[in-house]
Amino acid sequence: MTDSSNDFSYLAANWVSVRERVDDACRSAGRDPGEVSILPVSKTFGPEMVRAAMALGLHRFGENKVQEIRSKSEALAGEDIAWVVIGHLQTNKAKDVARLASEVQSLDRLELADALQRRLEIESRTIDVLIEVKTSPEESKHGLAPDGLPAFLDALRGYDRLRVRGLMTLAVQSEDPAAVRACFHQLRLLRDAEQGRGHDLPRLSMGMSGDFPLAIAEGATEIRVGTAIFGVRHVSKHTVPN
């Protein structure tokens, strides 16, 4: 269902269902459900869908494309919304990100950090960032190579407009749960190693609609959920579903 019908009554039931599934996954993993938050991913859905989700008490939304954040921000001007960039980010989008986004979960290179730092200085803003690490062998996936994480984290200490809060990853698209879980396991080990070196990285953003129980079992503190909340979207074969 798309938002063209203007009937969003299913959203409340979907949200309750997702929260219950997350809580069940937490209990199965021996974790407190309060440790795992849900980032609703509103990409491809229009502003009226976001407004309907806000009526449920949701105010933080993940978007893949900066142009979608820009257009939805205009349509929802004055609303209390925190936009989170979760898609691969080009440096030429830094201006809009610095002006509109509250967080970037796909920081993966110093060139991008430089661009964000410059634009955030102009805007007199500071934002949270997560470093995207490539744990999947798929060429279509973006992210920093795992062996580059230590040097990257050390370099980011010099960027005072970027608050590094944790790591993010996209698992391999596979029917093999062990292969998917291995991606999440790798991210957690990387985080643990870097915390041992003195980096404060409390957040692990990993897991989507189809694989979040595995991510929760491996220590996810946040999952990114689109389809299970908003419904099936029309995507191209190159688009990664959330």
Kinemage of the C-alpha trace (Angstrom):
@kinemage 1
@onewidth
@group {chain A} dominant
@subgroup {mainchain}
@vectorlist {calphas} color= white
{ca met a 1} P 0.000 0.000 0.000
{ca thr a 2} L 1.253 3.476 -0.853
{ca asp a 3} L 0.292 6.762 0.696
{ca ser a 4} L -1.771 7.753 -2.331
{ca ser a 5} L -4.897 6.294 -0.672
{ca asn a 6} L -4.516 8.566 2.371
{ca asp a 7} L -5.601 5.632 4.546
{ca phe a 8} L -2.849 5.039 7.058
{ca ser a 9} L -4.831 3.113 9.645
{ca tyr a 10} L -2.601 0.076 9.151
{ca leu a 11} L 0.446 1.977 10.400
{ca ala a 12} L -0.515 1.681 14.064
{ca ala a 13} L -0.940 -2.092 13.836
{ca asn a 14} L 2.316 -2.439 11.911
{ca trp a 15} L 4.195 -0.373 14.483
{ca val a 16} L 2.834 -2.426 17.388
{ca ser a 17} L 3.714 -5.642 15.555
{ca val a 18} L 7.295 -4.529 14.867
{ca arg a 19} L 7.801 -3.394 18.447
{ca glu a 20} L 6.491 -6.732 19.726
{ca arg a 21} L 8.791 -8.644 17.379
{ca val a 22} L 11.756 -6.572 18.511
{ca asp a 23} L 10.890 -7.159 22.154
{ca asp a 24} L 10.567 -10.905 21.523
{ca ala a 25} L 13.949 -10.963 19.755
{ca cys a 26} L 15.516 -9.114 22.678
{ca arg a 27} L 14.123 -11.557 25.212
{ca ser a 28} L 15.286 -14.507 23.100
{ca ala a 29} L 18.774 -13.002 23.104
{ca gly a 30} L 18.676 -12.389 26.856
{ca arg a 31} L 18.577 -8.621 26.369
{ca asp a 32} L 16.447 -5.821 27.751
{ca pro a 33} L 14.013 -4.606 25.023
{ca gly a 34} L 14.785 -1.080 26.155
{ca glu a 35} L 18.288 -1.481 24.737
{ca val a 36} L 17.088 -1.572 21.105
{ca ser a 37} L 15.493 1.367 19.299
{ca ile a 38} L 13.724 1.332 15.950
{ca leu a 39} L 14.513 3.815 13.185
{ca pro a 40} L 11.504 4.029 10.823
{ca val a 41} L 12.775 4.220 7.240
{ca ser a 42} L 10.430 6.441 5.254
{ca lys a 43} L 12.316 6.443 1.950
{ca thr a 44} L 10.061 6.565 -1.148
{ca phe a 45} L 6.979 7.334 0.973
{ca gly a 46} L 5.486 10.809 0.831
{ca pro a 47} L 5.137 13.484 3.510
{ca glu a 48} L 1.576 12.485 4.379
{ca met a 49} L 2.824 9.022 5.331
{ca val a 50} L 5.440 10.634 7.558
{ca arg a 51} L 2.793 12.858 9.106
{ca ala a 52} L 0.644 9.806 9.850
{ca ala a 53} L 3.613 8.096 11.484
{ca met a 54} L 4.207 11.201 13.585
{ca ala a 55} L 0.661 10.825 14.921
{ca leu a 56} L 1.887 7.564 16.479
{ca gly a 57} L 4.595 9.451 18.339
{ca leu a 58} L 7.408 8.859 15.828
{ca his a 59} L 9.644 11.852 15.120
{ca arg a 60} L 12.859 10.347 13.755
{ca phe a 61} L 12.990 9.009 10.202
{ca gly a 62} L 15.662 7.416 8.026
{ca glu a 63} L 16.100 8.441 4.409
{ca asn a 64} L 18.430 7.173 1.708
{ca lys a 65} L 18.465 10.269 -0.462
{ca val a 66} L 19.136 13.838 0.566
{ca gln a 67} L 16.751 15.152 -2.077
{ca glu a 68} L 13.925 13.280 -0.339
{ca ile a 69} L 14.828 14.889 2.960
{ca arg a 70} L 14.836 18.266 1.264
{ca ser a 71} L 11.424 17.846 -0.352
{ca lys a 72} L 9.799 16.335 2.738
{ca ser a 73} L 11.283 19.030 4.960
{ca glu a 74} L 9.614 21.644 2.801
{ca ala a 75} L 6.273 19.831 2.878
{ca leu a 76} L 6.509 19.304 6.640
{ca ala a 77} L 7.967 22.673 7.580
{ca gly a 78} L 7.510 23.481 11.248
{ca glu a 79} L 7.171 19.863 12.324
{ca asp a 80} L 9.495 18.398 14.945
{ca ile a 81} L 11.311 15.834 12.785
{ca ala a 82} L 14.820 14.455 13.020
{ca trp a 83} L 16.019 13.294 9.597
{ca val a 84} L 18.657 10.566 9.539
{ca val a 85} L 20.744 9.926 6.418
{ca ile a 86} L 21.243 6.169 5.993
{ca gly a 87} L 22.140 5.972 2.297
{ca his a 88} L 25.473 6.438 0.536
{ca leu a 89} L 26.263 10.135 0.656
{ca gln a 90} L 28.026 12.187 -2.004
{ca thr a 91} L 30.146 15.117 -0.889
{ca asn a 92} L 28.124 17.559 -2.987
{ca lys a 93} L 25.130 16.872 -0.726
{ca ala a 94} L 26.963 18.053 2.406
{ca lys a 95} L 25.345 21.507 2.273
{ca asp a 96} L 21.807 20.132 2.540
{ca val a 97} L 22.831 17.531 5.113
{ca ala a 98} L 24.437 20.171 7.330
{ca arg a 99} L 21.297 22.271 7.114
{ca leu a 100} L 18.581 19.622 7.402
{ca ala a 101} L 19.797 16.340 8.896
{ca ser a 102} L 20.221 15.494 12.558
{ca glu a 103} L 22.422 12.499 11.907
{ca val a 104} L 24.420 10.631 9.247
{ca gln a 105} L 24.762 6.868 9.555
{ca ser a 106} L 26.804 6.376 6.391
{ca leu a 107} L 30.069 8.213 7.012
{ca asp a 108} L 32.735 6.145 5.270
{ca arg a 109} L 35.598 8.385 4.095
{ca leu a 110} L 37.594 11.451 5.095
{ca glu a 111} L 36.585 13.348 1.960
{ca leu a 112} L 32.993 13.233 3.190
{ca ala a 113} L 34.019 14.143 6.743
{ca asp a 114} L 35.855 17.197 5.363
{ca ala a 115} L 32.817 18.326 3.388
{ca leu a 116} L 30.457 17.882 6.325
{ca gln a 117} L 32.817 19.637 8.732
{ca arg a 118} L 33.064 22.686 6.462
{ca arg a 119} L 29.329 22.991 5.931
{ca leu a 120} L 28.490 22.385 9.595
{ca glu a 121} L 30.881 25.167 10.588
{ca ile a 122} L 28.970 27.510 8.289
{ca glu a 123} L 25.650 26.394 9.796
{ca ser a 124} L 27.040 26.517 13.368
{ca arg a 125} L 25.752 23.000 13.907
{ca thr a 126} L 27.065 19.687 15.221
{ca ile a 127} L 25.563 16.319 14.276
{ca asp a 128} L 25.871 12.693 15.321
{ca val a 129} L 27.512 10.321 12.872
{ca leu a 130} L 27.895 6.572 12.597
{ca ile a 131} L 30.652 5.035 10.510
{ca glu a 132} L 29.391 2.650 7.855
{ca val a 133} L 31.582 -0.439 7.674
{ca lys a 134} L 31.397 -2.840 4.720
{ca thr a 135} L 30.933 -6.307 6.188
{ca ser a 136} L 29.359 -7.816 3.069
{ca pro a 137} L 31.328 -9.032 0.036
{ca glu a 138} L 28.729 -7.629 -2.369
{ca glu a 139} L 30.063 -4.957 -4.717
{ca ser a 140} L 26.779 -3.054 -4.489
{ca lys a 141} L 27.308 -2.318 -0.804
{ca his a 142} L 29.147 0.770 0.387
{ca gly a 143} L 31.206 1.329 3.491
{ca leu a 144} L 34.654 1.605 4.972
{ca ala a 145} L 36.858 -1.492 4.749
{ca pro a 146} L 37.047 -3.107 8.201
{ca asp a 147} L 40.833 -2.852 8.353
{ca gly a 148} L 40.588 0.887 7.763
{ca leu a 149} L 38.428 1.546 10.819
{ca pro a 150} L 41.169 2.186 13.425
{ca ala a 151} L 42.933 4.882 11.391
{ca phe a 152} L 39.622 6.439 10.345
{ca leu a 153} L 38.397 6.721 13.921
{ca asp a 154} L 41.698 8.237 15.013
{ca ala a 155} L 41.522 10.814 12.224
{ca leu a 156} L 37.944 11.787 13.123
{ca arg a 157} L 39.070 13.005 16.533
{ca gly a 158} L 40.030 16.218 14.733
{ca tyr a 159} L 36.495 16.913 13.427
{ca asp a 160} L 34.695 18.807 16.162
{ca arg a 161} L 31.435 19.150 14.219
{ca leu a 162} L 31.017 15.372 13.937
{ca arg a 163} L 30.055 13.422 17.054
{ca val a 164} L 31.064 9.824 16.328
{ca arg a 165} L 28.563 7.662 18.173
{ca gly a 166} L 28.986 4.185 16.714
{ca leu a 167} L 29.007 1.934 13.663
{ca met a 168} L 26.532 0.896 10.984
{ca thr a 169} L 26.453 -1.937 8.456
{ca leu a 170} L 24.305 -3.642 5.839
{ca ala a 171} L 24.444 -7.428 5.984
{ca val a 172} L 24.817 -9.613 2.931
{ca gln a 173} L 21.568 -10.409 1.131
{ca ser a 174} L 21.464 -14.156 1.615
{ca glu a 175} L 19.057 -16.942 2.508
{ca asp a 176} L 21.742 -18.319 4.827
{ca pro a 177} L 21.184 -16.938 8.347
{ca ala a 178} L 24.762 -17.797 9.304
{ca ala a 179} L 26.141 -15.602 6.518
{ca val a 180} L 23.893 -12.706 7.533
{ca arg a 181} L 24.691 -13.054 11.204
{ca ala a 182} L 28.422 -13.149 10.458
{ca cys a 183} L 28.199 -9.564 9.151
{ca phe a 184} L 26.615 -8.375 12.391
{ca his a 185} L 29.077 -10.370 14.466
{ca gln a 186} L 31.992 -8.757 12.639
{ca leu a 187} L 30.671 -5.252 13.303
{ca arg a 188} L 30.274 -5.957 17.002
{ca leu a 189} L 33.813 -7.314 17.245
{ca leu a 190} L 35.144 -4.237 15.455
{ca arg a 191} L 33.254 -1.971 17.838
{ca asp a 192} L 34.512 -3.869 20.891
{ca ala a 193} L 38.107 -3.657 19.659
{ca glu a 194} L 37.882 0.091 19.062
{ca gln a 195} L 36.292 0.715 22.424
{ca gly a 196} L 39.276 -1.100 23.863
{ca arg a 197} L 41.441 1.532 22.160
{ca gly a 198} L 39.550 4.342 23.856
{ca his a 199} L 36.851 5.215 21.316
{ca asp a 200} L 33.378 5.639 22.793
{ca leu a 201} L 31.047 3.802 20.386
{ca pro a 202} L 27.803 2.977 22.196
{ca arg a 203} L 25.648 2.482 19.101
{ca leu a 204} L 25.446 -0.374 16.605
{ca ser a 205} L 22.941 0.307 13.804
{ca met a 206} L 22.384 -3.010 12.069
{ca gly a 207} L 19.433 -5.120 11.020
{ca met a 208} L 16.438 -4.371 8.797
{ca ser a 209} L 12.906 -5.720 8.322
{ca gly a 210} L 14.054 -9.140 7.154
{ca asp a 211} L 17.006 -9.827 9.443
{ca phe a 212} L 16.760 -7.761 12.621
{ca pro a 213} L 16.397 -10.722 15.052
{ca leu a 214} L 19.892 -11.839 14.003
{ca ala a 215} L 21.221 -8.320 14.472
{ca ile a 216} L 19.668 -8.057 17.917
{ca ala a 217} L 21.244 -11.369 18.893
{ca glu a 218} L 24.617 -9.868 17.948
{ca gly a 219} L 24.175 -6.678 19.935
{ca ala a 220} L 22.355 -4.168 17.712
{ca thr a 221} L 21.265 -1.061 19.603
{ca glu a 222} L 19.182 0.190 16.679
{ca ile a 223} L 17.470 -1.462 13.734
{ca arg a 224} L 16.339 0.282 10.556
{ca val a 225} L 12.822 -0.765 9.548
{ca gly a 226} L 10.868 0.408 6.535
{ca thr a 227} L 8.730 -2.255 4.874
{ca ala a 228} L 7.465 -3.848 8.091
{ca ile a 229} L 6.142 -0.459 9.217
{ca phe a 230} L 5.119 1.399 6.067
{ca gly a 231} L 4.352 -1.478 3.708
{ca val a 232} L 5.834 -2.680 0.443
{ca arg a 233} L 7.477 0.000 -1.654
{ca his a 234} L 8.262 -0.056 -5.357
{ca val a 235} L 12.025 -0.504 -5.624
{ca ser a 236} L 14.482 -1.076 -8.428
{ca lys a 237} L 16.590 -4.220 -8.527
{ca his a 238} L 19.538 -2.165 -7.278
{ca thr a 239} L 17.751 -0.831 -4.192
{ca val a 240} L 18.492 -2.402 -0.831
{ca pro a 241} L 15.220 -2.998 1.081
{ca asn a 242} L 14.971 -1.894 4.727
